[in-house]
Amino acid sequence: MGEPHGIGIVGLGVISGQYLDTLGTHPGVRIAAAADLDAARAEAVAARYPGCRALSLDELVADPAVDTVINLTIPSAHADVALAALAEGKDVFGEKPLAATLPDARRVIGAAGSAWIGCAPDTVLGTGVQTARAVVDAGGIGRPVAAVATWVSSGHEAWHPHPDFYYRAGGGPLFDMGPYYLTTLFHLLGPVARVIGSSSRPRAERAIGSGPRVGERIPVEIDTHVTGVLEHAGGAVSTVTFSFDGAATEAAPLEIHGETGTLSVPDPNLFDGVVRLRRPAEESWTTVTERAGYENAGRGIGVLDRLTTGEGSARGDIALHVLEIMTALAESAACGRRIELTTAPDRPPLIPFTPASLWRRR
């Protein structure tokens, strides 16, 4: 196998634990360095992994022991951290979105050179979305005609102790939750050619519901209910809703309608889940047996997939396309017209079914 691939993690907030669960014990990688504005967090991670050091950002991106920088900072810092790593010739895998703004994301992609850029969500590499794609690609629902994606909650301030960034540029339900659903729609139906959007902001403030700042009111700087229509280049039309302004929903996370059947796709924020199929003459749904994707995967599988396949499926150009979709939805909502997109990446190959016992050791 050779020397383990060196990982440096920047940003050690809530989501970092899931990445460490996937990568921290994998034989093909080692956690070489950690950095955070809170030095104590970095030191705690360094103490858990042999040879790992708590460093500053500048030290981490320059460290020869680090091959790939995993960027788990808040959205407004994504571009700066990625650009610093790329300037040192490091590969980068970042949390979504690729950057807080489309111009910054284009700067990141333009700075790659020979380096690899990957981006979350890598949940789409799990058995849930990949099995759904296997059905669509095999003609299991005929020609795809339409899709409906829905995500509704009352807002992340109910559970997150420091939710401020969710209500600033690069946050909100569109930029926070939208990438899971839009990346899934890309994998299932291909790139989007144009969009129409509408949005609203019912409240100017939100009250933090947990943690040391409970009761504190924070400003809302972005729209918190977004809906839109996506016209895919292949002809299908998707309708999407992302909201921080509802108590709950009974709508399916994502449904794909084809000429000969409908596919119910599991929550794209998760790696696994039940895929169900129903055809017009049938009176009930049929569960689809897992046939593609990484079994029991976790966040960070996108990095392991890249090390295994070379190019990787959680690619930066896909994240750029998804960010352009989201930016265009917001622009359309503001100006009231259809927006044409400029990016159209190729879909990566379908991922064969890979048992957890296999991907965890290779």
Buried (B, 14 or more C-beta within 10 A) or exposed (E): EEEBBBBBBBBBBEEBEEBBEBBBEBEBBBBBBBBBBEEEBBBBBBEEBEEBBBBBBEBBBBBEBBBBBBBBBBBBBBBBBBBBBBEBEBBBBBBBBBBBBBEBBBBBBEBBEEBBBBBBBBBBBBBBBBBBBBBBEEEBBEEBBBBBBBBBBBBBBBBBEBBBBBBBBBBBBBBBBBBBBBBBBBBBBBBBBBBBBBBEBEEEEBBBBEEEBEEEEBEBEBBBBBBBBBBBEEEBBBEBBBBBBBEEEEEBBBBBBBEEBBBBBBBBBBBBBBBBBBBEEEEEBEEBEBBBBBBBBBBBBBBBBBBBEEEBBBBBBBBBBBBBBBBBBBBBBEEEEEBEBEBEBEBBEBBEBBEEEEBBEE
